[in-house]
Amino acid sequence: MVAVPSHAESARVIVQFKNPTSINAEAFAQRLQTLTASTVHYVAAVSADTHVYILKTPPGKSTTQLLDQLSALPEIARAEVDKKTKGR
């Protein structure tokens, strides 16, 4: 697992892609980082279409706002906070 500084608000986010064969999960993390101005770390694939990322919330943004940005992307079927963890 990737460590994120404890002083930063972060969340483990589960992302399900609409067309997983066209997605490079690590490249998507870089794109997401640029789009949201947050620090994004790729964690792992849960299945072929579902991946886990850690998002560090930038100043002035909430996790909910980041999820809204993610959900608005055309390649995303679903994005939600991983409720089984506390964003470590």
N, C-alpha and C positions, 0 to 999 in steps of 0.2 A: 504494500500500500504506500501511496505517496504521502509524505508528511506536509502539512500546511501549518504555518506559524499559528500558535495558539491565540495570539492577539487579534487575528483576523476572523471576522464572521465568515464562516464557510458552510457549505452544504454539499452532501453527497446527493447527486441528482441522477435519476434513472431516465435514460432517453431511449425511446423506441422510434426507429426510423421506418418510414413508409416503404422505401425501396433499399433494403440493406446491401444489396449487391453493388450499388453505385456509391457507397459511403466508405471512405477510409477514416476510421474512428479517430486516429491520431491527428490527421490533417484537419478533420472537423473540429477538434479541440483548438487548434491554432486559429481557425476561422472564427470560432465562437469567441475566443479571447479578443480578437480584433473587433468583432461586432458589439460586444457587451462591455468592453473596457474592464473586464474582470480577469483575474488569473484563473486559468482552467487547466486542470490536470486530468489526463485520461487514466482511469483505474483499470477497467477490465470489461470484457464482454460477458454478459449474462446468458445471451443466446445470440443467434445469427443477426437478429434485428434489434437487440436491446443491449445498451452499453451503459456503464457507470462512469460519471465524471465527478470531480470535486471542483466546485466553483467558489472562489473567494470573492465576496461581495465588495465592490469598490465603494469608496465614500459617496454618500448621497443616493445609493441604490439599496433596495431590499432584495431578499431572496425571491419574493413574490414577483418583483419587477423583472428579475432575471428569468424566472420561469415563464413569464408572459412573453418576453422576447424570444425565448427558445421555442415556445409553442407556436409562435407566429411564423416561424420558418417553414417553407413549403415542404421540406424533406422530413419534417418531424411529425410523427403520428401522435406521440404522447411524451410529456416531460413532467416528472414529479420528484419531489424530495424523497429520498430513501428513508422511510420512517423507522427502519430497523437500526439506524445509526444516528449519531449526533454530529455528523459532519467532520469527523476527524480526518 
